[in-house]
Amino acid sequence: MTTVPPPVGDPQPPTGPAPWISPGASTGPVTGTGSRRWLYVAGAGVAVVGLIIATGGGSDRTPVETAEEHVEAFVSGEWEDAYELLCAEERASYDDAEDYGASMVNSFGGALHGATVTGEVEQDSNGDVEVEVELRSVFGTGDQQLDLVLEDGEYLVCEGLLE
């Protein structure tokens, strides 16, 4: 039987580049205009956009929370609450919340049974956000996109369930 002698002194970390780095590759800080630098910049940009979406970009509600509140109010017929979550352009299409409600009742006629925000979110380069909603009606189930815009620091629905 062979015995291995105990290590002498403190173990030392390995030196040199990690084995997955090709020989001759720079392991120092990222400088210059190489493609690696742009990879880091692109990664940071994606992280910032993700943070803006996740935190609501200064809004009290995230886009998903706004969509959920709007859909809940819409399905339950709370037209004042649903109307207040519309952007100015969309609200201008109606005289008031009562007119909005009458228009929605006329369009859906009791066919809508429910809706669920799936949580899938996409943001374009302008900062506008799309949130996917699953609608359930007497005709079946279908997906719809709610478009939200940031207006006065709040995300508001700018293309609703009828678009």
C-alpha positions as CSV (number, residue, x, y, z in Angstrom):
1,M,0.0,0.0,0.0
2,T,1.3,3.4,-1.0
3,T,0.8,6.4,1.3
4,V,0.7,10.0,0.1
5,P,2.7,12.4,2.2
6,P,0.6,15.3,3.6
7,P,0.9,18.7,1.8
8,V,3.6,21.0,2.9
9,G,2.6,24.6,3.6
10,D,-0.6,26.4,2.5
11,P,-2.2,25.3,-0.8
12,Q,-1.6,27.8,-3.6
13,P,-4.1,28.6,-6.3
14,P,-3.2,27.7,-9.8
15,T,-1.4,30.3,-11.8
16,G,-1.8,31.3,-15.5
17,P,-5.0,31.7,-17.6
18,A,-8.0,29.5,-17.0
19,P,-7.9,26.4,-19.2
20,W,-10.8,27.6,-21.4
21,I,-9.0,30.7,-22.5
22,S,-7.0,30.2,-25.7
23,P,-3.2,30.5,-25.5
24,G,-2.1,34.1,-26.2
25,A,-5.5,35.6,-25.3
26,S,-5.4,38.7,-23.1
27,T,-6.5,38.0,-19.6
28,G,-6.1,41.6,-18.4
29,P,-8.8,44.3,-18.1
30,V,-10.9,45.0,-21.1
31,T,-9.5,48.0,-23.0
32,G,-9.4,49.1,-26.6
33,T,-12.1,48.6,-29.1
34,G,-12.1,44.9,-29.5
35,S,-15.1,42.7,-29.9
36,R,-14.9,41.6,-26.2
37,R,-15.4,45.2,-25.1
38,W,-18.6,45.5,-27.1
39,L,-19.8,42.2,-25.7
40,Y,-19.5,43.7,-22.2
41,V,-21.2,46.9,-23.3
42,A,-24.1,44.9,-24.9
43,G,-24.5,42.8,-21.8
44,A,-24.6,45.9,-19.6
45,G,-27.3,47.4,-21.9
46,V,-29.4,44.2,-21.7
47,A,-29.1,44.3,-17.9
48,V,-30.2,47.9,-17.8
49,V,-33.3,47.3,-20.0
50,G,-34.2,44.3,-17.9
51,L,-33.9,46.4,-14.7
52,I,-36.1,49.1,-16.2
53,I,-38.8,46.6,-17.1
54,A,-38.6,44.8,-13.8
55,T,-38.7,48.0,-11.7
56,G,-41.2,49.8,-13.8
57,G,-38.8,52.6,-14.9
58,G,-39.7,55.0,-12.2
59,S,-43.4,54.1,-12.2
60,D,-45.2,53.0,-9.1
61,R,-46.4,50.0,-11.0
62,T,-44.5,47.7,-13.3
63,P,-46.0,47.2,-16.8
64,V,-47.3,43.7,-15.7
65,E,-49.0,45.2,-12.6
66,T,-50.6,47.9,-14.7
67,A,-51.8,45.3,-17.2
68,E,-53.2,43.1,-14.5
69,E,-55.1,46.0,-12.8
70,H,-56.5,47.0,-16.2
71,V,-57.6,43.5,-17.2
72,E,-59.1,42.8,-13.7
73,A,-61.1,46.1,-13.9
74,F,-62.1,45.4,-17.5
75,V,-63.3,41.9,-16.8
76,S,-65.2,42.9,-13.7
77,G,-66.9,45.9,-15.4
78,E,-65.2,48.5,-13.2
79,W,-65.0,50.9,-16.2
80,E,-63.8,53.9,-14.1
81,D,-60.8,52.0,-12.9
82,A,-60.0,50.5,-16.4
83,Y,-60.4,53.9,-18.0
84,E,-58.0,55.6,-15.5
85,L,-55.3,53.1,-16.6
86,L,-55.6,54.2,-20.3
87,C,-53.1,56.6,-21.9
88,A,-54.2,60.1,-22.9
89,E,-54.5,59.1,-26.6
90,E,-56.7,56.2,-25.8
91,R,-58.9,58.1,-23.3
92,A,-59.4,60.8,-25.9
93,S,-61.3,58.3,-28.0
94,Y,-64.1,58.3,-25.4
95,D,-66.1,61.1,-23.7
96,D,-65.6,59.6,-20.2
97,A,-65.3,56.3,-18.3
98,E,-69.1,55.7,-18.8
99,D,-68.7,56.1,-22.5
100,Y,-65.7,53.7,-22.5
101,G,-67.7,51.1,-20.5
102,A,-70.7,51.4,-22.9
103,S,-68.3,50.9,-25.8
104,M,-66.7,47.8,-24.3
105,V,-70.1,46.3,-23.4
106,N,-71.3,46.9,-26.9
107,S,-68.1,45.3,-28.4
108,F,-67.9,42.3,-26.2
109,G,-71.6,41.9,-25.3
110,G,-71.0,39.6,-22.4
111,A,-68.8,37.2,-24.5
112,L,-65.7,37.8,-22.3
113,H,-65.5,35.4,-19.4
114,G,-62.0,36.2,-18.1
115,A,-58.5,37.2,-18.9
116,T,-55.1,36.4,-17.5
117,V,-51.9,38.4,-17.9
118,T,-49.3,35.8,-18.8
119,G,-46.4,37.9,-17.8
120,E,-44.6,37.8,-21.1
121,V,-43.2,41.3,-21.6
122,E,-41.4,42.9,-24.6
123,Q,-39.9,46.4,-24.7
124,D,-39.1,48.3,-27.9
125,S,-36.3,50.9,-28.4
126,N,-38.8,53.7,-27.5
127,G,-39.4,52.3,-24.1
128,D,-43.0,51.2,-25.0
129,V,-43.9,47.8,-23.6
130,E,-46.1,44.9,-24.8
131,V,-47.7,42.6,-22.2
132,E,-49.4,39.4,-23.4
133,V,-52.9,38.7,-22.1
134,E,-54.9,35.4,-22.5
135,L,-58.6,36.1,-23.1
136,R,-61.3,33.6,-22.4
137,S,-64.7,34.1,-24.1
138,V,-67.6,32.1,-25.3
139,F,-65.6,31.7,-28.5
140,G,-62.6,30.1,-26.8
141,T,-59.2,31.3,-25.7
142,G,-56.9,33.6,-27.5
143,D,-53.8,35.8,-26.9
144,Q,-53.9,39.5,-27.1
145,Q,-51.1,42.1,-26.7
146,L,-51.7,45.1,-24.5
147,D,-49.4,48.0,-25.5
148,L,-48.3,50.2,-22.6
149,V,-46.5,53.5,-22.7
150,L,-44.7,55.5,-20.0
151,E,-46.7,58.7,-19.4
152,D,-46.0,61.1,-16.6
153,G,-44.0,58.4,-14.9
154,E,-46.7,55.8,-15.0
155,Y,-47.2,52.9,-17.4
156,L,-50.6,53.2,-19.0
157,V,-52.4,50.9,-21.5
158,C,-52.4,52.5,-25.0
159,E,-53.8,49.8,-27.1
160,G,-56.4,47.8,-25.2
161,L,-58.2,44.6,-25.5
162,L,-60.2,45.7,-28.6
163,E,-57.2,46.5,-30.8
